[in-house]
């Protein structure tokens, strides 16, 4: 099983969701659980990113926000869970 690692900015965003919007927070937790099982398919319409974020993937939290992550041999690295590719 891979470790889940948050970039400090993403961890701050994740904690903000826990306070600001429990429904979106739960959706993010569900997306992370799905990433553990299916890193490149599943819920949230996973898509590979391009250009400066090549190597990263995105999943929809809702129309406005995306979960952006990278898969390594041992980790799922989450770099953002607010806005579009911020």
MMTF fields as JSON, N, C-alpha, C and O atoms, coordinates in Angstrom:
{
  "mmtfVersion": "1.0.0",
  "mmtfProducer": "UNKNOWN",
  "numBonds": 343,
  "numAtoms": 344,
  "numGroups": 86,
  "numChains": 1,
  "numModels": 1,
  "chainsPerModel": [1],
  "groupsPerChain": [86],
  "chainIdList": ["A"],
  "bondAtomList": [4, 2, 8, 6, 12, 10, 16, 14, 20, 18, 24, 22, 28, 26, 32, 30, 36, 34, 40, 38, 44, 42, 48, 46, 52, 50, 56, 54, 60, 58, 64, 62, 68, 66, 72, 70, 76, 74, 80, 78, 84, 82, 88, 86, 92, 90, 96, 94, 100, 98, 104, 102, 108, 106, 112, 110, 116, 114, 120, 118, 124, 122, 128, 126, 132, 130, 136, 134, 140, 138, 144, 142, 148, 146, 152, 150, 156, 154, 160, 158, 164, 162, 168, 166, 172, 170, 176, 174, 180, 178, 184, 182, 188, 186, 192, 190, 196, 194, 200, 198, 204, 202, 208, 206, 212, 210, 216, 214, 220, 218, 224, 222, 228, 226, 232, 230, 236, 234, 240, 238, 244, 242, 248, 246, 252, 250, 256, 254, 260, 258, 264, 262, 268, 266, 272, 270, 276, 274, 280, 278, 284, 282, 288, 286, 292, 290, 296, 294, 300, 298, 304, 302, 308, 306, 312, 310, 316, 314, 320, 318, 324, 322, 328, 326, 332, 330, 336, 334, 340, 338],
  "bondOrderList": [1, 1, 1, 1, 1, 1, 1, 1, 1, 1, 1, 1, 1, 1, 1, 1, 1, 1, 1, 1, 1, 1, 1, 1, 1, 1, 1, 1, 1, 1, 1, 1, 1, 1, 1, 1, 1, 1, 1, 1, 1, 1, 1, 1, 1, 1, 1, 1, 1, 1, 1, 1, 1, 1, 1, 1, 1, 1, 1, 1, 1, 1, 1, 1, 1, 1, 1, 1, 1, 1, 1, 1, 1, 1, 1, 1, 1, 1, 1, 1, 1, 1, 1, 1, 1],
  "groupList": [{"groupName": "UNK", "atomNameList": ["N", "CA", "C", "O"], "elementList": ["N", "C", "C", "O"], "formalChargeList": [0, 0, 0, 0], "bondAtomList": [1, 0, 2, 1, 3, 2], "bondOrderList": [1, 1, 2], "singleLetterCode": "X", "chemCompType": "L-PEPTIDE LINKING"}],
  "groupTypeList": [0, 0, 0, 0, 0, 0, 0, 0, 0, 0, 0, 0, 0, 0, 0, 0, 0, 0, 0, 0, 0, 0, 0, 0, 0, 0, 0, 0, 0, 0, 0, 0, 0, 0, 0, 0, 0, 0, 0, 0, 0, 0, 0, 0, 0, 0, 0, 0, 0, 0, 0, 0, 0, 0, 0, 0, 0, 0, 0, 0, 0, 0, 0, 0, 0, 0, 0, 0, 0, 0, 0, 0, 0, 0, 0, 0, 0, 0, 0, 0, 0, 0, 0, 0, 0, 0],
  "groupIdList": [1, 2, 3, 4, 5, 6, 7, 8, 9, 10, 11, 12, 13, 14, 15, 16, 17, 18, 19, 20, 21, 22, 23, 24, 25, 26, 27, 28, 29, 30, 31, 32, 33, 34, 35, 36, 37, 38, 39, 40, 41, 42, 43, 44, 45, 46, 47, 48, 49, 50, 51, 52, 53, 54, 55, 56, 57, 58, 59, 60, 61, 62, 63, 64, 65, 66, 67, 68, 69, 70, 71, 72, 73, 74, 75, 76, 77, 78, 79, 80, 81, 82, 83, 84, 85, 86],
  "secStructList": [7, 7, 3, 3, 3, 3, 7, 2, 2, 2, 2, 2, 2, 2, 2, 2, 2, 2, 2, 2, 7, 2, 2, 2, 2, 2, 2, 2, 2, 2, 2, 2, 2, 2, 2, 2, 2, 7, 6, 6, 1, 1, 6, 6, 7, 7, 3, 3, 7, 7, 4, 4, 4, 6, 6, 7, 3, 3, 3, 3, 1, 1, 1, 1, 7, 3, 3, 3, 3, 3, 3, 7, 1, 1, 3, 3, 3, 3, 3, 3, 7, 1, 6, 6, 6, 7],
  "xCoordList": [0.842, 0.0, 0.887, 1.898, 0.495, 1.265, 0.954, -0.159, 1.948, 1.747, 1.111, 1.385, 0.267, -0.326, 0.47, 0.602, 1.003, 1.822, 1.192, 0.879, 1.007, 0.458, 1.562, 2.374, 1.595, 2.369, 1.815, 0.611, 2.633, 2.109, 0.909, -0.033, 0.94, -0.187, -1.446, -2.534, -1.298, -2.445, -2.999, -4.211, -2.12, -2.587, -3.387, -4.392, -2.934, -3.679, -5.057, -6.059, -5.112, -6.386, -7.304, -8.497, -6.742, -7.505, -8.137, -9.312, -7.352, -7.87, -8.902, -9.851, -8.738, -9.737, -11.075, -12.126, -11.04, -12.287, -12.972, -14.2, -12.188, -12.769, -13.591, -14.569, -13.195, -13.899, -14.993, -16.103, -14.687, -15.578, -16.717, -17.829, -16.451, -17.453, -17.256, -16.454, -17.985, -17.837, -18.147, -17.543, -19.09, -19.459, -18.289, -17.985, -17.631, -16.477, -15.297, -14.549, -15.136, -14.084, -14.274, -13.321, -15.498, -15.814, -15.551, -15.058, -15.878, -15.629, -14.129, -13.719, -13.311, -11.856, -11.352, -10.523, -11.85, -11.467, -11.851, -11.073, -13.042, -13.48, -12.587, -12.258, -12.195, -11.302, -9.951, -9.404, -9.418, -8.126, -8.232, -7.336, -9.316, -9.526, -9.559, -9.001, -10.214, -10.296, -8.932, -8.6, -8.147, -6.8, -5.943, -5.142, -6.113, -5.361, -5.666, -4.78, -6.905, -7.315, -7.04, -6.584, -7.325, -7.236, -6.58, -7.293, -5.26, -4.586, -4.934, -4.916, -5.249, -5.43, -6.819, -7.039, -7.745, -9.127, -10.025, -9.534, -11.337, -12.249, -13.055, -13.306, -13.459, -14.342, -13.587, -12.365, -14.307, -13.713, -13.108, -12.416, -13.356, -12.837, -11.322, -10.898, -10.52, -9.063, -8.532, -8.927, -7.629, -6.995, -5.551, -5.247, -4.654, -3.255, -3.118, -3.775, -2.264, -2.054, -0.878, -0.07, -0.805, 0.204, 1.056, 0.845, 2.013, 2.879, 3.624, 4.278, 3.548, 4.339, 3.903, 4.64, 2.727, 2.256, 2.29, 1.596, 3.092, 3.231, 3.704, 4.612, 3.082, 3.389, 2.388, 2.346, 1.577, 0.533, -0.816, -1.002, -1.743, -3.105, -4.078, -3.76, -5.265, -6.308, -7.6, -7.913, -8.344, -9.697, -10.621, -10.232, -11.841, -12.821, -13.357, -13.835, -13.266, -13.953, -15.366, -16.349, -15.437, -16.711, -16.38, -15.272, -17.312, -17.057, -15.908, -15.216, -15.699, -14.697, -13.349, -12.313, -13.345, -12.135, -11.651, -12.439, -10.32, -9.681, -8.704, -8.079, -8.594, -7.566, -6.426, -6.619, -5.245, -4.095, -3.066, -2.697, -2.61, -1.729, -0.747, -0.907, 0.275, 1.28, 1.483, 1.472, 1.663, 1.905, 3.392, 3.949, 4.021, 5.399, 5.384, 4.322, 6.545, 6.634, 6.029, 5.41, 6.206, 5.81, 4.765, 4.232, 4.461, 3.614, 2.566, 2.704, 1.522, 0.581, 0.841, 0.59, 1.341, 1.701, 0.605, 0.389, -0.082, -1.171, -0.622, -0.084, -0.764, -0.213, -1.281, -0.963, -2.552, -3.611, -4.97, -5.204, -5.869, -7.252, -8.221, -9.32, -7.794, -8.658, -8.364, -7.211, -9.39, -9.299, -8.805, -8.721, -8.481, -7.993, -6.481, -5.972, -5.766, -4.326, -3.544, -2.605, -3.92, -3.264, -1.938, -1.244],
  "yCoordList": [-1.186, 0.0, 1.25, 1.313, 2.218, 3.454, 4.404, 4.419, 5.191, 6.244, 7.452, 7.746, 8.147, 9.391, 10.541, 10.657, 11.395, 12.525, 13.797, 13.882, 14.782, 16.066, 17.105, 17.228, 17.853, 19.081, 19.983, 19.935, 20.799, 21.642, 22.505, 22.663, 23.059, 23.877, 23.024, 23.449, 21.836, 20.941, 20.484, 20.337, 20.259, 19.846, 20.968, 20.717, 22.195, 23.356, 23.42, 23.63, 23.243, 23.254, 22.131, 22.346, 20.945, 19.79, 20.089, 19.797, 20.669, 21.026, 22.142, 22.152, 23.079, 24.139, 23.535, 23.962, 22.531, 21.879, 21.207, 21.208, 20.635, 19.967, 20.943, 20.55, 22.212, 23.245, 23.906, 24.12, 24.23, 25.043, 24.259, 24.773, 23.023, 22.283, 20.781, 20.15, 20.229, 18.806, 17.887, 16.825, 18.305, 17.482, 17.37, 16.277, 18.499, 18.454, 17.734, 17.025, 17.915, 17.203, 15.69, 14.964, 15.229, 13.797, 13.324, 12.216, 14.164, 13.817, 13.642, 12.718, 14.523, 14.417, 13.119, 12.423, 12.796, 11.544, 10.349, 9.406, 10.391, 9.31, 9.209, 8.109, 10.363, 10.357, 9.743, 8.946, 10.116, 9.567, 8.054, 7.312, 7.6, 6.152, 5.455, 4.37, 6.083, 5.497, 5.498, 4.558, 6.548, 6.615, 5.466, 4.892, 5.135, 4.01, 2.707, 1.873, 2.534, 1.311, 1.379, 0.407, 2.543, 2.714, 4.072, 5.054, 4.151, 5.447, 6.225, 7.456, 5.525, 6.205, 6.015, 6.346, 5.49, 5.328, 5.458, 5.581, 5.43, 5.486, 6.77, 7.392, 7.16, 8.318, 9.631, 9.674, 10.687, 12.015, 12.303, 13.306, 11.445, 11.615, 11.882, 12.971, 10.924, 11.121, 11.48, 10.892, 12.458, 12.81, 13.223, 13.921, 12.787, 13.198, 14.673, 15.162, 15.361, 16.781, 16.958, 16.05, 18.145, 18.436, 19.622, 20.223, 19.931, 21.097, 21.07, 20.072, 22.132, 22.208, 21.179, 20.923, 20.593, 19.57, 18.164, 17.26, 17.992, 16.675, 15.68, 15.971, 14.518, 13.513, 13.501, 12.563, 14.563, 14.655, 14.293, 14.325, 13.95, 13.606, 14.505, 15.056, 14.65, 15.483, 14.685, 13.888, 14.91, 14.362, 15.488, 16.361, 15.456, 16.481, 16.269, 15.189, 17.325, 17.344, 17.848, 17.276, 18.939, 19.478, 20.302, 20.199, 21.111, 21.894, 22.881, 23.188, 23.378, 24.42, 23.886, 24.477, 22.8, 22.35, 20.995, 20.14, 20.829, 19.595, 19.089, 19.866, 17.773, 17.122, 16.791, 16.054, 17.328, 17.123, 16.286, 16.604, 15.203, 14.264, 13.629, 13.693, 13.013, 12.285, 10.926, 10.821, 9.914, 8.568, 8.243, 8.376, 7.819, 7.327, 5.846, 5.276, 5.239, 3.816, 3.561, 2.52, 4.508, 4.269, 5.24, 5.032, 6.311, 7.376, 7.874, 7.756, 8.431, 9.285, 10.683, 10.953, 11.565, 12.914, 13.871, 14.052, 14.478, 15.406, 16.821, 17.232, 17.572, 18.93, 20.013, 21.177, 19.649, 20.656, 19.981, 18.911, 20.632, 20.151, 21.328, 21.23, 22.442, 23.61, 24.253, 24.33, 24.705, 25.403, 24.482, 23.267, 25.063, 24.322, 24.45, 25.529, 23.386, 23.29, 24.464, 24.942, 24.93, 26.088, 25.696, 26.54],
  "zCoordList": [0.0, 0.0, 0.0, 0.7, -0.782, -0.895, 0.259, 0.784, 0.643, 1.638, 0.975, -0.189, 1.709, 1.216, 1.81, 3.029, 0.931, 1.349, 0.806, -0.381, 1.673, 1.264, 1.181, 2.098, 0.085, 0.027, 1.139, 1.393, 1.811, 2.895, 2.483, 3.259, 1.273, 0.805, 0.664, 1.051, 0.117, -0.062, 1.284, 1.438, 2.257, 3.58, 4.239, 4.904, 4.05, 4.565, 3.907, 4.59, 2.591, 1.868, 2.363, 2.578, 2.539, 3.012, 4.377, 4.603, 5.27, 6.597, 6.522, 7.306, 5.599, 5.411, 4.996, 5.475, 4.096, 3.681, 4.864, 4.953, 5.77, 6.942, 7.779, 8.416, 7.778, 8.544, 7.71, 8.199, 6.454, 5.615, 4.965, 4.843, 4.547, 3.778, 3.98, 3.291, 4.918, 5.264, 4.076, 3.932, 3.233, 2.077, 1.091, 0.613, 0.788, -0.117, 0.535, -0.139, 1.828, 2.56, 2.408, 2.124, 2.599, 2.456, 1.028, 0.816, 0.055, -1.351, -1.596, -2.3, -1.02, -1.173, -0.546, -1.132, 0.637, 1.299, 0.422, 0.28, -0.158, -1.053, -2.288, -2.732, -2.842, -4.006, -3.646, -4.408, -2.488, -2.057, -1.866, -2.269, -1.256, -1.102, -2.463, -2.623, -3.441, -4.775, -5.467, -6.188, -5.249, -5.829, -5.297, -6.034, -4.02, -3.45, -4.188, -4.373, -4.604, -5.308, -6.809, -7.411, -7.408, -8.863, -9.161, -9.368, -9.188, -9.331, -10.602, -10.592, -11.694, -12.972, -13.578, -14.743, -12.801, -13.253, -12.031, -10.909, -12.242, -11.108, -11.068, -12.1, -9.867, -9.703, -9.884, -9.74, -10.196, -10.337, -11.695, -11.864, -12.658, -14.025, -14.039, -14.425, -13.632, -13.617, -15.001, -16.008, -15.027, -16.295, -16.059, -15.092, -16.954, -16.828, -17.194, -18.112, -16.471, -16.742, -17.695, -17.893, -18.274, -19.288, -18.856, -17.803, -19.696, -19.556, -18.224, -17.919, -17.421, -16.195, -15.15, -14.198, -15.312, -14.37, -14.982, -14.516, -16.014, -16.63, -15.566, -14.788, -15.548, -14.536, -13.394, -12.598, -13.321, -12.299, -12.908, -14.124, -12.034, -12.424, -11.691, -10.637, -12.256, -11.67, -11.588, -12.473, -10.512, -10.382, -9.945, -9.169, -10.449, -10.103, -8.696, -8.349, -7.893, -6.603, -6.86, -6.389, -7.622, -8.13, -9.371, -9.897, -9.843, -11.062, -10.901, -11.872, -9.694, -9.461, -8.982, -9.286, -8.251, -7.559, -8.066, -8.469, -8.031, -8.475, -7.414, -6.693, -7.345, -6.538, -7.493, -8.46, -7.23, -8.111, -7.352, -6.222, -8.0, -7.319, -8.297, -9.516, -7.707, -8.48, -7.809, -6.582, -8.607, -8.101, -8.262, -9.351, -7.176, -7.242, -6.856, -6.607, -6.808, -6.432, -5.058, -4.833, -4.138, -2.748, -2.215, -1.125, -2.972, -2.424, -3.412, -4.629, -2.831, -3.552, -3.008, -1.834, -3.858, -3.436, -3.888, -5.087, -2.938, -3.239, -3.156, -2.127, -4.266, -4.285, -4.228, -3.987, -4.446, -4.405, -4.279, -4.84, -3.523, -3.462, -3.423, -2.876, -4.014, -4.167, -5.507, -5.932, -6.156, -7.436, -8.551, -8.369, -9.697, -10.86, -10.947, -11.249, -10.693, -10.941, -10.386, -11.022, -9.216, -8.593, -7.993, -7.425]
}
